[in-house]
Amino acid sequence: MLVDEFRKHIEGRGLNSEVIALSISAVKEFEEYLGKRKATIHSASLDTLKEYVSSLVVAGNNSLERLVALARYCNFARKNDYYVYLVSLFGARNVLPDIGERLEEIAGGEARKKVFEGFELPPLGSPQDAYPRLTKMVTDRMESELPVETCRRVLTWNYHNVPVESFRENKERFEKANNIDDYLHDEHERFVKELEQHMKEGRIWFEQEITPEVLLFVKSNQEICTGVRRGDRIYVTKMPYAPKQYLEENDPRMKRYYACHCQLARTAIRDDEPKISRDFCYCSAGFEKLRFEAIFGEPVEVEVLETALDGDVRCRFANKIPEGR
């Protein structure tokens, strides 16, 4: 029954017939796998999903299309832990190769060759702990070959390819606001209402589960995902990757792990190895400054102030307001 409802759901989203057919086929195979284990999508543990994805990798059936189809299905079924795990498998997969391309643009092909020699991505569907070793290798080699500022320039980029157009409404609201402070205050109120709606509907906000405690946590701190201006800087604190677990956790190391969003590095915090340079977090800074560049219509300087990768229990950034704003 749920598969039939899912078919109607994706048909209503305007997906083409080939994608729909592949999606339904992938979901049916997954449901058959669960059935053989006398489980349903709602009763199965997260380990069951991990075992299934591992079997896909071994069989060579780990296509992006299949994993995306499963993620859509789990999101539709409100199987939140499954959805978050699946998204984590492909959300940052292209970041390291894209860093290589930008490195070549800025520092040349020889620098890229030295940094990425022997580099090979794990198979799609590999768990997060397959990536920190590569992240450390790339970051360490960059720092040994290039000046600090060049490394940061390479890393501070829109590696998730978020289109500027996605901030069009933000820019329109900014242009109507009396000043930056009013704009940020109103954006935070809007953001809190959005999270409240997700909480009421039991929906994930990106990969975050919104509970009453999470909502209060965000509501009480305008810096979280919105920003507070002090002087010529806008200070932003990143929403923890797993905010529910973050708020419940007392162990500082695990709290840092739940704070970190980076699929390429976060298990290094949990496992306490390998040690990855804090400057890798300028990749996250590149994402954080995007909306400010969109509303100001010009480049914005950003600085990493605190990062879970470097021992802090939160990730925090300072965005410099362009002169004349």
PyMOL commands that set and color helices and strands:
alter all, ss='L'
color gray80, all
select helices_A, chain A and resi 2-12+17-36+46-59+64-76+80-90+95-107+109-116+128-130+132-145+148-155+164-176+180-201+212-219+243-248+252-259+266-271+278-288+290-296+308-310
alter helices_A, ss='H'
color red, helices_A
select strands_A, chain A and resi 228-230+233-237+302-306+316-320
alter strands_A, ss='S'
color yellow, strands_A
deselect
rebuild
show_as cartoon
